[in-house]
């Protein structure tokens, strides 16, 4: 009778051990899945942000071209840099005149 009880107890402990091992494996798999989901979410967020920034830049470029057309300034060529004008900061002098006071 004692042998039967020991055998039953051993089987029961073996079953519990297998169950806990299965739980640990399931927990590890869950953590790996969560890490993959987090990485995927980050990548999707970065792609969405990049697309939004690109779209915003295009809209800003269109607005600048529209504003330049509205004020009568021809839009610059696509690969040319817009020269900075200091006309507001330094008033231009008439030819042959000097801006230095004596």
C-alpha positions as CSV (number, residue, x, y, z in Angstrom):
1,X,0.0,0.0,0.0
2,X,2.8,2.4,0.8
3,X,4.3,1.8,-2.6
4,X,1.1,2.7,-4.3
5,X,0.9,5.9,-2.3
6,X,4.5,6.8,-3.1
7,X,3.9,6.0,-6.8
8,X,0.7,8.2,-6.8
9,X,2.5,11.0,-5.0
10,X,5.4,10.8,-7.4
11,X,3.1,11.0,-10.4
12,X,1.2,13.9,-8.8
13,X,4.5,15.8,-8.2
14,X,5.6,15.0,-11.7
15,X,2.4,16.4,-13.1
16,X,2.7,19.6,-11.1
17,X,6.3,20.0,-12.2
18,X,5.3,19.6,-15.8
19,X,2.5,22.1,-15.3
20,X,4.8,24.6,-13.8
21,X,7.4,24.1,-16.5
22,X,4.6,24.7,-19.1
23,X,3.7,27.9,-17.3
24,X,7.3,29.1,-17.4
25,X,7.5,28.3,-21.1
26,X,4.2,30.1,-21.7
27,X,5.4,33.1,-19.7
28,X,8.6,33.2,-21.6
29,X,6.7,33.0,-24.9
30,X,4.4,35.7,-23.8
31,X,7.3,38.0,-23.0
32,X,8.9,37.3,-26.4
33,X,5.7,38.1,-28.1
34,X,5.2,41.3,-26.1
35,X,8.8,42.4,-27.1
36,X,8.1,41.7,-30.7
37,X,4.8,43.6,-30.6
38,X,6.5,46.5,-28.9
39,X,9.2,46.6,-31.6
40,X,6.6,46.4,-34.3
41,X,4.6,49.2,-32.8
42,X,7.7,51.4,-32.5
43,X,8.5,50.7,-36.2
44,X,5.0,51.5,-37.3
45,X,5.0,54.7,-35.2
46,X,8.3,55.8,-36.8
47,X,7.1,55.1,-40.3
48,X,3.8,57.1,-39.6
49,X,5.8,60.0,-38.1
50,X,8.1,60.0,-41.1
51,X,5.2,60.1,-43.5
52,X,3.5,62.9,-41.6
53,X,6.7,65.0,-41.5
54,X,7.2,64.4,-45.3
55,X,3.6,65.5,-45.9
56,X,4.0,68.5,-43.7
57,X,7.2,69.5,-45.5
58,X,5.4,69.3,-48.8
59,X,2.5,71.5,-47.6
60,X,5.0,74.0,-46.2
61,X,6.8,74.1,-49.5
62,X,3.5,74.6,-51.3
63,X,2.6,77.4,-48.9
64,X,5.9,79.1,-49.5
65,X,5.6,78.9,-53.2
66,X,2.0,80.3,-53.0
67,X,3.2,83.2,-50.7
68,X,6.1,84.0,-53.0
69,X,3.7,84.1,-56.0
70,X,1.3,86.2,-54.0
71,X,3.9,88.8,-53.2
72,X,5.2,88.8,-56.8
73,X,8.5,87.1,-56.2
74,X,9.2,84.3,-58.7
75,X,9.6,80.9,-57.0
76,X,13.2,79.6,-56.9
77,X,14.2,76.6,-59.0
78,X,13.9,73.3,-57.2
79,X,17.7,72.8,-56.7
80,X,18.7,76.4,-56.1
81,X,19.1,77.9,-52.7
82,X,17.2,81.1,-52.0
83,X,19.6,83.9,-51.5
84,X,19.1,85.8,-48.3
85,X,18.2,89.4,-48.7
86,X,19.2,91.9,-46.2
87,X,17.1,94.7,-47.6
88,X,15.0,94.9,-44.4
89,X,18.1,95.0,-42.2
90,X,20.2,97.3,-44.3
91,X,18.6,99.9,-46.5
92,X,20.2,100.2,-49.9
93,X,21.9,103.5,-50.7
94,X,21.5,105.3,-54.0
95,X,24.4,104.8,-56.4
96,X,27.1,107.3,-55.7
97,X,25.9,108.1,-52.2
98,X,27.5,107.1,-49.0
99,X,25.7,105.9,-45.8
100,X,28.6,107.0,-43.6
101,X,27.9,110.2,-41.7
102,X,30.5,112.9,-41.4
